[in-house]
Amino acid sequence: MHNEKKERRWKKRIKAKLVLYHFEKRKRELLKDDRFLEIVEEEVKFPMIGVYGLYDEKGNLYYLGIARKNIIKRLQHHLKDRHKNKWKTFSMYICKSLKHISALETLFLRLSRPKGNKLAGRLKGSKNLEPILKKRLEMARELLKPVR
């Protein structure tokens, strides 16, 4: 009975909305249309924070970023910055809060390593298992060696 309650609570947590609105794989030219910004602002009605991706001409993720204030203005900025000629389409995901966005961005960057991102971000409080495994596996190999 106790495990059933835990399982139900876990299922509820999984269903929590992180992304409230999404708009995927659209041409960059749309960002030059002021009506686009007006319509999205009218529909969303609260801070447009979130995660976005810029894709190259082959459709590969070129750059991943987060917008802490206005995701569309952030995307429009990329029409003029160092990335301006390196992407053709974009996707955006408007989120409920900034609470987990930075951590998610770090995970996505470390998983995908887009060409346009210089840094992959740090995993705060996370321990790298590699040195531990290397040390312990090396110890195990030593124990398995035949004695002469």
C-alpha positions as semicolon CSV with decimal commas, in nm:
position;residue;x (nm);y (nm);z (nm)
1;M;0,000;0,000;0,000
2;H;0,278;0,241;0,094
3;N;0,461;0,175;-0,235
4;E;0,143;0,248;-0,435
5;K;0,122;0,596;-0,281
6;K;0,486;0,664;-0,365
7;E;0,432;0,544;-0,722
8;R;0,126;0,769;-0,765
9;R;0,318;1,071;-0,634
10;W;0,606;0,990;-0,871
11;K;0,369;0,973;-1,168
12;K;0,225;1,314;-1,076
13;R;0,574;1,465;-1,066
14;I;0,656;1,331;-1,411
15;K;0,345;1,493;-1,554
16;A;0,439;1,840;-1,427
17;K;0,450;2,088;-1,713
18;L;0,792;2,229;-1,787
19;V;0,724;2,345;-2,143
20;L;0,410;2,554;-2,184
21;Y;0,443;2,643;-2,555
22;H;0,662;2,512;-2,833
23;F;0,730;2,612;-3,193
24;E;0,966;2,389;-3,389
25;K;1,186;2,402;-3,700
26;R;1,068;2,735;-3,845
27;K;1,249;2,960;-4,092
28;R;1,456;3,242;-3,944
29;E;1,282;3,499;-4,167
30;L;0,977;3,472;-3,941
31;L;1,173;3,652;-3,669
32;K;1,192;3,963;-3,891
33;D;0,812;3,995;-3,889
34;D;0,697;4,218;-3,599
35;R;0,350;4,058;-3,613
36;F;0,506;3,728;-3,506
37;L;0,634;3,884;-3,181
38;E;0,301;4,060;-3,119
39;I;0,096;3,743;-3,166
40;V;0,320;3,531;-2,943
41;E;0,327;3,797;-2,669
42;E;-0,052;3,825;-2,685
43;E;-0,095;3,446;-2,659
44;V;0,164;3,375;-2,391
45;K;0,086;3,673;-2,160
46;F;0,377;3,619;-1,919
47;P;0,757;3,629;-1,938
48;M;0,872;3,436;-2,244
49;I;1,159;3,246;-2,087
50;G;1,281;2,921;-2,230
51;V;1,517;2,712;-2,436
52;Y;1,581;2,748;-2,808
53;G;1,781;2,579;-3,079
54;L;1,933;2,713;-3,400
55;Y;1,975;2,466;-3,687
56;D;2,211;2,476;-3,986
57;E;2,114;2,426;-4,351
58;K;2,128;2,046;-4,307
59;G;1,889;2,060;-4,011
60;N;2,158;1,980;-3,754
61;L;2,154;2,156;-3,418
62;Y;2,408;2,437;-3,450
63;Y;2,347;2,628;-3,126
64;L;2,147;2,578;-2,807
65;G;2,058;2,863;-2,575
66;I;1,833;2,986;-2,300
67;A;1,636;3,309;-2,281
68;R;1,591;3,454;-1,936
69;K;1,363;3,742;-2,045
70;N;1,218;3,729;-2,397
71;I;1,291;3,427;-2,615
72;I;1,189;3,596;-2,940
73;K;1,408;3,901;-2,881
74;R;1,693;3,663;-2,798
75;L;1,637;3,479;-3,125
76;Q;1,618;3,809;-3,315
77;H;1,954;3,904;-3,163
78;H;2,107;3,595;-3,326
79;L;2,014;3,740;-3,666
80;K;2,289;4,002;-3,608
81;D;2,554;3,838;-3,386
82;R;2,842;3,596;-3,459
83;H;2,591;3,321;-3,544
84;K;2,399;3,526;-3,804
85;N;2,504;3,334;-4,117
86;K;2,532;2,991;-3,961
87;W;2,170;2,892;-3,905
88;K;1,855;2,865;-4,117
89;T;1,579;2,749;-3,882
90;F;1,495;2,767;-3,512
91;S;1,289;2,593;-3,247
92;M;1,173;2,750;-2,923
93;Y;1,028;2,610;-2,602
94;I;0,862;2,856;-2,365
95;C;0,890;2,731;-2,009
96;K;0,707;2,786;-1,683
97;S;1,007;2,901;-1,477
98;L;1,383;2,942;-1,487
99;K;1,427;2,704;-1,194
100;H;1,552;2,406;-1,396
101;I;1,629;2,562;-1,732
102;S;2,001;2,625;-1,673
103;A;2,056;2,269;-1,555
104;L;1,866;2,135;-1,856
105;E;2,067;2,355;-2,092
106;T;2,390;2,215;-1,947
107;L;2,267;1,857;-1,994
108;F;2,157;1,922;-2,353
109;L;2,485;2,096;-2,437
110;R;2,691;1,812;-2,293
111;L;2,483;1,555;-2,483
112;S;2,474;1,726;-2,821
113;R;2,789;1,946;-2,831
114;P;2,657;2,187;-3,099
115;K;2,924;2,358;-3,310
116;G;2,805;2,708;-3,222
117;N;2,830;2,671;-2,844
118;K;3,173;2,746;-2,700
119;L;3,103;2,602;-2,355
120;A;2,921;2,290;-2,241
121;G;2,845;2,414;-1,889
122;R;2,928;2,272;-1,548
123;L;2,736;2,002;-1,366
124;K;2,707;2,160;-1,019
125;G;2,740;1,909;-0,739
126;S;2,795;1,618;-0,977
127;K;3,085;1,378;-0,930
128;N;3,270;1,244;-1,234
129;L;3,275;0,864;-1,212
130;E;3,562;0,825;-1,458
131;P;3,857;0,864;-1,215
132;I;3,683;0,644;-0,957
133;L;3,615;0,369;-1,211
134;K;3,966;0,386;-1,353
135;K;4,117;0,351;-1,007
136;R;3,889;0,068;-0,894
137;L;3,908;-0,123;-1,221
138;E;4,286;-0,093;-1,215
139;M;4,283;-0,236;-0,862
140;A;4,060;-0,523;-0,979
141;R;4,298;-0,598;-1,269
142;E;4,590;-0,612;-1,027
143;L;4,408;-0,866;-0,809
144;L;4,328;-1,085;-1,111
145;K;4,687;-1,107;-1,233
146;P;4,850;-1,445;-1,182
147;V;5,109;-1,463;-0,904
148;R;5,456;-1,580;-1,008
